[in-house]
Amino acid sequence: MYAIGKVSEGIVLICQDCGHIELVSQFDVHIGSQRTQAAQAMQLHSLVMHNVPLLRSIPKNYGVMEQW
C-alpha cells in the first residue's frame, strides 16, 4: 500500500513498506492523468519489490442501493 502526501515539489505517493516515492508531476500530462500514472507506477513497484498483488477497485459483490 501507499500513502499520498504533499511536498514543495507537488503531490507524492509514498510506499509504506520501504519509503519509495513517485512524484506525480514527473509523469507526462499529454498521455493522461499524472496521478493515475503515478498510482500505476506505485502499484507496479509494490508488485515487483514487495510481491503485493495489484489493487482492485471493483468490488466482487455488488449491493443494491436504496433509492433516494
C-alpha positions in Angstrom: 0.0 0.0 0.0 1.0 3.6 -0.3 0.2 6.9 1.2 -0.4 10.2 -0.6 1.4 13.4 0.6 2.1 16.9 -0.4 5.7 18.3 -0.6 7.1 21.5 -2.0 7.5 19.8 -5.4 3.8 18.7 -5.5 1.9 15.5 -4.7 3.8 12.3 -3.9 2.8 8.7 -3.5 4.9 7.0 -0.8 5.4 3.3 -0.4 4.5 2.4 3.2 6.8 -0.6 3.1 10.1 1.0 2.0 9.6 4.7 1.5 9.9 4.6 -2.3 8.2 7.7 -3.8 6.6 8.6 -7.1 6.3 12.3 -7.7 3.0 12.9 -9.6 4.5 15.9 -11.6 7.1 13.6 -13.1 4.6 11.9 -15.3 3.5 13.1 -18.8 0.3 15.1 -18.8 0.0 14.5 -22.5 -0.7 10.8 -22.1 -3.3 11.0 -19.4 -3.8 11.8 -15.7 -0.5 12.2 -14.0 -2.0 10.9 -10.7 -3.3 7.8 -12.4 0.2 7.2 -14.0 1.9 7.6 -10.6 -0.6 5.2 -8.9 0.1 2.6 -11.6 3.8 3.0 -11.2 3.4 2.6 -7.4 1.3 -0.5 -7.9 3.9 -1.9 -10.2 6.6 -1.1 -7.5 4.5 -2.9 -4.9 4.2 -6.0 -7.1 7.8 -6.2 -8.2 9.6 -5.2 -4.9 7.1 -6.4 -2.3 5.2 -9.1 -4.1 1.9 -7.3 -3.3 -0.8 -8.0 -5.8 -2.3 -5.1 -7.8 -5.2 -3.3 -6.1 -8.6 -3.9 -7.4 -11.1 -1.0 -7.3 -14.1 -3.0 -8.5 -15.9 -5.0 -5.7 -16.5 -8.7 -6.2 -20.1 -8.3 -4.9 -22.4 -5.5 -5.7 -25.0 -4.3 -3.3 -28.3 -2.7 -4.2 -28.6 0.9 -3.1 -31.8 2.2 -1.7 -33.5 4.7 -3.9 -33.4 8.3 -2.5 
